[in-house]
Amino acid sequence: MTVNGKIKSIKTSIIGKPVYGHNDGDIGRLIEKYLKEEGWPVQSGAGPDILMYGVEIKSRRIDAQSN
C-alpha cells in the first residue's frame, strides 16, 4: 500500500538558526549541513535528500510571497 502525504514539520532544533548565502544552493546546503549535524541521514546530489524516507528538503526566502 502506498501512502502519499506532506510533511509540515520535523522534530529538529534547526528552527531559528540563521541561513545565509549568495544563492539558493548555498542556503540549501547550509540547511543540509545543520540536519547532518543533528544526525539526519542527508545525502547530497540527485534524488531525495533523506533517501530512507524519500524526503526532499525545501526552503524559501523569508520575504517570499505565496500566490
Helices and strands as residue ranges (DSSP letters): H 24-37, G 51-53
